[in-house]
């Protein structure tokens, strides 16, 4: 299970909702998402694909949408996720097969 899917499940989405959300995200057309989500997705995409292209204008837009502290949090988190992905890729670590945060069934 991918970490994005796992986090969506932890946030409370059901399996079919997670699958639908992931399909929508994968299209790259986020026009029907709320403005704040579009800004966060754009940040994640740009820092993942072409981090050197992240500009002062991009930063200013994040601050406008989220405020300075939250914009810094988002930027840090996206960078950290990219770092962890590169470490996992370098060591060829497999993704978990199951959501490790799913509570164990009650007996």
N, C-alpha and C positions, 0 to 999 in steps of 0.2 A: 504494500500500500504506500502510495506517495505521501510525503509529509503534508502537502497541501490538503489532500483528501482527509488525512488523519486530523488535521486541525479543524477542518470544517465539521467533521463528525464530533469532535470534542466540543465545538461551539453549539452542538445540538441538532445539526441537520441529519435527517434520516438518509439511509444509503441511496435511495433514488434521488433525493434532493442533492446529495453530494455529486452524484454522477451528472445530473442536469447542470449544476453550477460549473463543474469542471469542463463540460462540453462548451458552455457559453464562454468561459474564460479562454479556452483554447482557440476560439475563432479569431481573437484579436479585435473583434468589434465590441467595444464596451460602451457604445453610445446609449444603451438603455439603462446603464448603471447610474446611480446617483453621482453628482459631481465629485464628492470627496472620494468615493471608491475609484472613479476614473483617474483622479489625480494620483492616488496610491498605486494603482495598477500601472500607470504610466511611469512612475518612479521605479517600480520594481522591474519593469521591462527594460527601461533605459539603462539602469545600473547593472542589469544582468547581461544585456546584449552589447552595449557600447558605453561603458562607464566613463570614458574620457569625454564623451559628448554631453555629460551632465553639466549644465551651465548655471550661471548666476540667475538667469531668467527662470530656469527650472526650480531652483532653490526659492526664489521669490514667490513663485506660484504656490509652492508647498506651504510656505509661511502664510500666504494670504488665505489659503483654504484651511489649514490646520493650526496656525499659530506657530511661533518659533520653537517652543519646547516639543510639541507633538511632531513637527516637521523633522526636528533633530532625531527624535525617537524612531520615526519611520525610516529615515535614512540609515541610521545605525543598524536597525533590524534587518533591512534588505541587504546591507553590506555583510552583516554577520551570516545571513542565510547563504549568500553566495560563497562566502569563505568556507562554510561547513560543507557545501555541495562540492566544492573543489577538493577539499580534504578527502571526503568520502569517495569521490571519483578517482583521486590519486591512489587510494588504497583499494579501489575496486570493491567497496563495501556494498552489499546488497541492501535494498530497501526491506523494511519489515514486511512480512506477508500479511500480518494482521495488525489491527489498530491496538497498539500496546497500552492505550489509555482506556480501553473498554473494560468496564468493571467485570470481574469474574462472576459467573452465574451463581445465584444464591442456592444453597443446598438445603 
